[in-house]
Structure formats: C-alpha cells, structure tokens
Amino acid sequence: MKYSERYKSALKLLGRYLLFLAVVAFPITCTIMLFVQTMARTQDIILDAEGIGAAAKLGLLNVVVISILFFVVDIIRKKLTTDKTIKHIVDASKRISEGDFTTKVEPLPPFLSDPRFNEIIDCINKLAVELSGVETLRTDFIANVSHEIKTPLAVIRNYASLLEDESLSYEKRLEYAGAIKDSTRRLSDMITNILKLNRLENQQIYPKRESYDLSEQLCECLLVYENVWERKNIEIETDIDDSVTVSQDSELLSLVWNNLLSNAFKFTEEGGAVSVSLKTTDTHASIVIRDTGAGMSREVGERIFDKFYQGDSSHATEGNGLGLALVKRVIDIVDGEISVDSIQGKGTAFTVRIAR
C-alpha cells in the first residue's frame, strides 16, 4: 500500500474513532455526573474544586480507554464478520461478472454474520445459475443459426456454380434456379422468424387485445392451405363452434394457427387427415389441431418447443425449427396454455387453451 493511501486510511480510522468517542463520551459523562451528584446528595459529601478536577481527569481517562477498547473490539468484529462477508460476496460477484457462471458462493455460518447475508448469497447463486442457462442458450443459438444459414448458402453456391456451365440445358437451368429460389426462401423465412422470436422474447411485442371472431379466423387460416390438402389428397375435418368471440391479439394468434396447421399438413402423408376443432366455455376457448401424420416419441415431444429443434430430419429442408418456438412464446405472452398429445406412427394433436 502506498504512503498516501496509508495516510488516508489512518485519517479515516481516526475520524471514525473521534465520532465513536463523541457518541460514547456523552452518555458516559452524563451517567457519571448523575452518579456523582446522587452520591454527593445522599451521602452528604462535599466536593471541592480539587476533588472535582481529579475526578474529571480520571473520568475522562476512563472514557478514552473504554472507548478505545470498544472501538478496537468493534473493528475486529467487523473484520471477522461484515468486512470478510462483503469481500466474500464481492469476489464471487466479480467472477460472475467476468463470465464465470460456475461460481457458487458458499453460505456463511449464522453465528459469524448477519443471517440476511445468506439471503443475498442465495440470490447471487440463483442469478449465476440463470445466467449460465442464458449463456448456454446464447451459445447454442449462435451455433444453430450458423448451421442453418450455412446449409442454404451452400446450396445456393453449388447450384450457382452449376449454372455457369454454358452447355446446360434449359430444363436443368430452370431446375437449378428453382433450387436456388427455394433456398433463398428458406433463408428469408428463417431470418424473419429469428427477428419475430427476438422481438417476442425481448417483450418488444405486446398483445393488443381486441374482440374478434375466432371461428372465422381459424377457417381463414385453414383455407390458406387448400392447395396443399388438395395436392396431397388430405381429408379435412372441422368441428368449429359458430361465432366464437374472444378478446385477444388476432395477429399473434394467427401466427399460432398458421404454424400449427403448416406442421399438420407437412407431416401428414398423402391420403391422411387433418382436423380442427373449436370448443368454448364461458371463460375459455379450446382449439385442437390434429393430424394423422408420423407422430413423435415422448423424448421428441419434450423438446419440440426448443429453438431450432427438428425431431423429424426427413422434413428438415421444409423448416428451420423456429415455428413451434414462436408458437410457445406467443401462447405465453397471451397467458394461454398449449399441450401436445402424440403417438408415433398415428399422429399428433396440439391443444391450445386461451381466455375469451
């Protein structure tokens, strides 16, 4: 420690002592004066100037000695309890702020410090765990985005190289141009979904509740896929209550229905069936979108709402693993519930429950 720092520390310590002395000396002096006056009055003791002076000097000396003793004891107590505890917490907090989320602050014995410090330590440990999870998600997100972007870019580059061949037939050129178009569409859709998900997760989108006809919205979303179900000869079944009015954000919920229907048609083979039902109570609406597709295992079902997770690799080129993550985030924002019931080889049913 530098001399100037030691000098400042000494002055600070002296200032603290003088303040402590002033606080302690006053009540002690008053107590001694009261004691002496009481003794003199009850015992008929006459105090002369010389006796009062000697008593005052002795009393002052006792006050100084006692205050120094108490001050030293207080410093030692703070060093062993408060200062040591604070340093313990600060050192751990610095390691966490530097990115070491594995840091765990050990709780202190209650007899060595204020129990409330352990409450702070518990909060710091929970914060470190949460930050560790966020960091893992961030790392996985970057890795997944890099992988998902790299794949369509590689396709575009390869087909663009093939198009440079002057001897290529017109049909092949159309085929390769179509492949490039599909890859750019996939890339564009992924970036759009990433931006939507980012806005949703950062609460930059807030539900704008308005009263609208949910029955009509479901029918409109279903009709968007008319070409798909006709091309794949998929049977459509509907059981939608008429004129069901809800007070929700229609744009956000449209995102939910479109994603769920898109998945239903994507995973349903030719000749299969997709059904949509809407039932209500006085307070809630329950929507079920069911398909007769490949279904999924329980392990896959537990992860389908994770970003970039695609349980069926055979359809990986048709999506980017963000649709259901968007669906889950929207349902959370509108305070709804979503569940999945799936049997491998028989189909999947998504049930959404929202307040009316």
LONU-259421 format. One record per residue (C-alpha): residue number from 1; y, x, z. Coordinates in steps of 0.2 Angstrom, whole numbers, plus 5000, padded with zeros to 4 digits. Each point is the difference from the previous one (the first is absolute). Example, Ala and Ser with C-alpha at 12.3 -4.5 7.8 and 13.67 -1.06 7.14 Angstrom:
// LONU-259421
(node 1 (4978 5062 5039))
(node 2 (5017 5006 4997))
//
This chain:
// LONU-259421
(node 1 (5000 5000 5000))
(node 2 (5017 5007 4995))
(node 3 (5013 5004 5014))
(node 4 (5012 4986 4994))
(node 5 (4986 4987 5001))
(node 6 (4995 5006 5018))
(node 7 (5018 4999 5005))
(node 8 (5001 4982 4994))
(node 9 (4984 4996 5008))
(node 10 (5006 5007 5017))
(node 11 (5016 4991 4999))
(node 12 (4991 4984 4996))
(node 13 (4988 5002 5014))
(node 14 (5015 5004 5012))
(node 15 (5009 4984 4994))
(node 16 (4985 4990 5003))
(node 17 (4998 5007 5018))
(node 18 (5019 4997 5004))
(node 19 (4998 4982 4994))
(node 20 (4984 4998 5011))
(node 21 (5009 5008 5014))
(node 22 (5015 4988 4999))
(node 23 (4988 4985 4999))
(node 24 (4989 5007 5015))
(node 25 (5014 5007 5011))
(node 26 (5010 4984 5001))
(node 27 (4986 4989 5008))
(node 28 (4994 5014 5011))
(node 29 (5018 5004 5006))
(node 30 (5003 4981 5004))
(node 31 (4983 4999 5009))
(node 32 (5004 5016 5011))
(node 33 (5018 4994 5004))
(node 34 (4993 4983 5005))
(node 35 (4987 5008 5011))
(node 36 (5012 5012 5008))
(node 37 (5013 4986 5004))
(node 38 (4986 4989 5007))
(node 39 (4994 5013 5011))
(node 40 (5017 5005 5006))
(node 41 (5004 4982 5004))
(node 42 (4984 4996 5009))
(node 43 (4998 5016 5009))
(node 44 (5018 5002 5005))
(node 45 (5001 5017 4991))
(node 46 (5017 5007 4996))
(node 47 (5000 5010 4984))
(node 48 (5014 5013 4999))
(node 49 (5006 5009 4984))
(node 50 (4989 5015 5002))
(node 51 (4984 4990 5002))
(node 52 (5005 4988 4985))
(node 53 (5003 5016 4989))
(node 54 (4983 5008 5005))
(node 55 (4991 4984 4997))
(node 56 (5009 4997 4983))
(node 57 (4995 5018 4995))
(node 58 (4982 4998 5006))
(node 59 (4999 4982 4992))
(node 60 (5007 5007 4983))
(node 61 (4987 5014 5000))
(node 62 (4986 4988 5004))
(node 63 (5006 4989 4986))
(node 64 (5001 5014 4987))
(node 65 (4983 5007 5005))
(node 66 (4992 4983 5000))
(node 67 (5008 4995 4983))
(node 68 (4994 5017 4993))
(node 69 (4982 4997 5006))
(node 70 (5000 4982 4993))
(node 71 (5008 5006 4984))
(node 72 (4986 5013 4998))
(node 73 (4986 4988 5004))
(node 74 (5008 4988 4987))
(node 75 (5000 5013 4987))
(node 76 (4982 5005 5003))
(node 77 (4995 4982 5000))
(node 78 (5009 4997 4983))
(node 79 (4992 5016 4993))
(node 80 (4983 4994 5005))
(node 81 (5001 4982 4995))
(node 82 (5015 4994 4989))
(node 83 (5004 5016 4990))
(node 84 (4982 5005 4997))
(node 85 (4996 4982 4995))
(node 86 (5015 4999 4988))
(node 87 (4995 5017 4992))
(node 88 (4982 4994 4998))
(node 89 (5006 4985 4991))
(node 90 (5013 5009 4990))
(node 91 (4988 5013 4994))
(node 92 (4988 4987 4994))
(node 93 (5013 4990 4991))
(node 94 (5006 5015 4991))
(node 95 (4983 5004 4994))
(node 96 (4998 4981 4994))
(node 97 (5017 5002 4991))
(node 98 (4994 5015 4991))
(node 99 (4985 4990 4993))
(node 100 (4987 5004 5013))
(node 101 (4994 4982 5002))
(node 102 (4984 5006 5009))
(node 103 (5011 5004 5015))
(node 104 (4995 4991 5016))
(node 105 (5010 5000 5016))
(node 106 (4989 5001 5015))
(node 107 (5005 4987 5013))
(node 108 (5007 5008 5017))
(node 109 (4993 4997 5017))
(node 110 (5010 4986 5008))
(node 111 (5003 5011 5016))
(node 112 (5009 5013 4990))
(node 113 (5012 4989 4990))
(node 114 (5008 4983 4998))
(node 115 (4986 4988 4994))
(node 116 (5013 4994 4986))
(node 117 (4998 5017 4992))
(node 118 (4982 4995 4996))
(node 119 (5006 4985 4991))
(node 120 (5011 5011 4989))
(node 121 (4985 5011 4997))
(node 122 (4989 4985 4995))
(node 123 (5013 4994 4988))
(node 124 (5002 5018 4992))
(node 125 (4981 5001 4998))
(node 126 (4999 4983 4991))
(node 127 (5015 5005 4989))
(node 128 (4990 5016 4995))
(node 129 (4985 4990 4996))
(node 130 (5010 4988 4989))
(node 131 (5009 5014 4991))
(node 132 (4983 5008 4997))
(node 133 (4994 4984 4992))
(node 134 (5016 4999 4989))
(node 135 (4999 5018 4995))
(node 136 (4982 4997 4995))
(node 137 (5005 4985 4990))
(node 138 (5014 5009 4992))
(node 139 (4989 5015 4995))
(node 140 (4987 4988 4993))
(node 141 (5013 4990 4991))
(node 142 (5007 5015 4991))
(node 143 (4982 5006 4995))
(node 144 (4996 4983 4994))
(node 145 (5016 4997 4990))
(node 146 (4997 5018 4992))
(node 147 (4983 4995 4995))
(node 148 (5004 4983 4993))
(node 149 (5015 5007 4990))
(node 150 (4990 5015 4994))
(node 151 (4986 4989 4992))
(node 152 (5010 4989 4988))
(node 153 (5011 5015 4996))
(node 154 (4984 5010 4995))
(node 155 (4995 4985 4989))
(node 156 (5017 4999 4992))
(node 157 (5000 5019 4996))
(node 158 (4983 5000 4993))
(node 159 (5002 4985 4988))
(node 160 (5018 5007 4995))
(node 161 (4991 5017 4995))
(node 162 (4987 4990 4990))
(node 163 (5014 4991 4991))
(node 164 (5007 5016 4994))
(node 165 (4985 5001 4988))
(node 166 (5007 4996 4983))
(node 167 (4982 4995 4993))
(node 168 (4998 4986 5013))
(node 169 (4997 4983 4993))
(node 170 (5012 4985 5003))
(node 171 (4987 4991 5011))
(node 172 (4998 5016 5011))
(node 173 (5019 5001 5002))
(node 174 (5001 4982 5005))
(node 175 (4986 5003 5013))
(node 176 (5008 5016 5007))
(node 177 (5017 4992 5001))
(node 178 (4992 4985 5009))
(node 179 (4992 5012 5013))
(node 180 (5017 5008 5002))
(node 181 (5009 4983 5002))
(node 182 (4987 4995 5013))
(node 183 (5002 5016 5010))
(node 184 (5019 4998 5000))
(node 185 (4998 4982 5006))
(node 186 (4989 5006 5014))
(node 187 (5012 5013 5005))
(node 188 (5015 4988 4999))
(node 189 (4990 4987 5011))
(node 190 (4996 5013 5013))
(node 191 (5018 5006 5002))
(node 192 (5006 4982 5001))
(node 193 (4987 4996 5013))
(node 194 (5004 5017 5010))
(node 195 (5019 4995 5000))
(node 196 (4996 4982 5006))
(node 197 (4988 5006 5013))
(node 198 (5013 5013 5006))
(node 199 (5013 4986 5001))
(node 200 (4989 4989 5010))
(node 201 (4994 5013 5012))
(node 202 (5018 5006 5003))
(node 203 (5005 4982 5003))
(node 204 (5013 5000 4986))
(node 205 (4992 4984 4995))
(node 206 (5003 4985 5011))
(node 207 (4992 4983 4998))
(node 208 (5012 4987 4993))
(node 209 (4993 4984 5006))
(node 210 (5003 4985 4990))
(node 211 (4990 4983 4998))
(node 212 (4990 5000 4984))
(node 213 (4984 4992 4992))
(node 214 (4986 5012 5004))
(node 215 (4987 4989 4990))
(node 216 (5011 5002 4984))
(node 217 (5002 5019 5003))
(node 218 (4981 5003 5002))
(node 219 (4997 4990 4983))
(node 220 (5013 5010 4991))
(node 221 (4993 5017 5006))
(node 222 (4982 4994 4995))
(node 223 (5006 4995 4982))
(node 224 (5007 5018 4998))
(node 225 (4982 5005 4998))
(node 226 (4994 4987 4988))
(node 227 (4997 5012 4986))
(node 228 (4989 5011 5012))
(node 229 (4989 4985 5006))
(node 230 (4998 4994 4982))
(node 231 (4996 5017 4993))
(node 232 (4987 5003 5014))
(node 233 (4994 4982 5000))
(node 234 (5004 4998 5018))
(node 235 (4998 4983 5008))
(node 236 (5016 4995 5010))
(node 237 (4998 4989 5015))
(node 238 (5015 4993 5010))
(node 239 (5002 4990 5016))
(node 240 (5018 5000 5003))
(node 241 (5009 4987 5010))
(node 242 (5015 4992 4991))
(node 243 (5018 5003 5004))
(node 244 (4997 5012 5015))
(node 245 (5017 5006 5005))
(node 246 (5002 5016 5010))
(node 247 (5015 5010 5007))
(node 248 (4997 5017 4994))
(node 249 (5006 5014 4988))
(node 250 (4993 4994 4983))
(node 251 (5003 5017 4991))
(node 252 (4990 5010 5013))
(node 253 (4986 4987 5001))
(node 254 (4999 5000 4981))
(node 255 (4996 5018 5001))
(node 256 (4985 4996 5012))
(node 257 (4993 4986 4988))
(node 258 (5001 5011 4985))
(node 259 (4992 5015 5007))
(node 260 (4986 4990 5008))
(node 261 (4997 4990 4984))
(node 262 (5001 5016 4989))
(node 263 (4986 5008 5011))
(node 264 (4990 4984 4999))
(node 265 (5000 5000 4981))
(node 266 (4998 5019 4999))
(node 267 (4984 5000 5010))
(node 268 (4992 4984 4993))
(node 269 (4988 5003 4986))
(node 270 (4999 4989 4985))
(node 271 (4994 4983 5003))
(node 272 (5004 5001 5019))
(node 273 (5012 4989 5010))
(node 274 (5016 5001 5009))
(node 275 (5006 4986 5012))
(node 276 (5017 4997 5009))
(node 277 (5002 4988 5014))
(node 278 (5015 4995 5010))
(node 279 (4998 4990 5017))
(node 280 (5013 4996 5013))
(node 281 (5003 4995 5017))
(node 282 (5016 4994 5008))
(node 283 (5005 5018 5004))
(node 284 (4991 5012 4988))
(node 285 (4993 5001 4982))
(node 286 (4984 5009 4996))
(node 287 (4997 5007 4983))
(node 288 (4982 5006 4994))
(node 289 (4998 5010 4984))
(node 290 (4981 5002 4997))
(node 291 (4991 5009 4986))
(node 292 (4982 5003 4995))
(node 293 (5002 5018 4996))
(node 294 (4991 5015 5006))
(node 295 (5006 4998 5018))
(node 296 (5001 5015 5012))
(node 297 (4992 5008 5015))
(node 298 (5007 4999 5018))
(node 299 (5005 5018 4999))
(node 300 (5010 4997 4984))
(node 301 (5007 4983 5008))
(node 302 (5007 5010 5015))
(node 303 (5010 5011 4988))
(node 304 (5006 4989 4986))
(node 305 (5018 4999 5007))
(node 306 (5002 5019 5001))
(node 307 (5012 5007 4987))
(node 308 (4991 5007 4984))
(node 309 (4983 4995 5006))
(node 310 (4989 4993 4986))
(node 311 (4982 4995 5006))
(node 312 (4994 4997 4982))
(node 313 (5002 5016 4990))
(node 314 (4994 4990 4984))
(node 315 (5017 4991 5000))
(node 316 (5011 5015 5005))
(node 317 (5009 5001 4983))
(node 318 (5005 4982 5002))
(node 319 (5010 5003 5016))
(node 320 (5008 5012 5012))
(node 321 (4994 4995 5017))
(node 322 (5017 4993 5006))
(node 323 (4999 4982 4996))
(node 324 (4991 4995 5016))
(node 325 (5011 5012 5010))
(node 326 (5015 4990 4994))
(node 327 (4991 4983 5004))
(node 328 (4996 5006 5018))
(node 329 (5018 5006 5002))
(node 330 (5008 4983 4994))
(node 331 (4988 4990 5011))
(node 332 (5006 5010 5015))
(node 333 (5018 4998 4995))
(node 334 (4999 4981 4999))
(node 335 (4990 4999 5016))
(node 336 (4984 4994 4991))
(node 337 (4982 5004 5002))
(node 338 (4987 5006 4986))
(node 339 (4982 5003 5002))
(node 340 (4986 5004 4987))
(node 341 (4982 4993 5000))
(node 342 (4989 5009 4987))
(node 343 (4981 5002 4996))
(node 344 (4995 5014 4989))
(node 345 (4994 4993 4983))
(node 346 (5006 4982 5004))
(node 347 (5018 5001 5001))
(node 348 (5016 5001 5011))
(node 349 (5012 4987 5008))
(node 350 (5017 5004 5006))
(node 351 (5007 4988 5013))
(node 352 (5019 5000 5003))
(node 353 (5008 4990 5014))
(node 354 (5019 4997 5000))
(node 355 (5012 4990 5010))
(node 356 (5007 4985 4992))
//
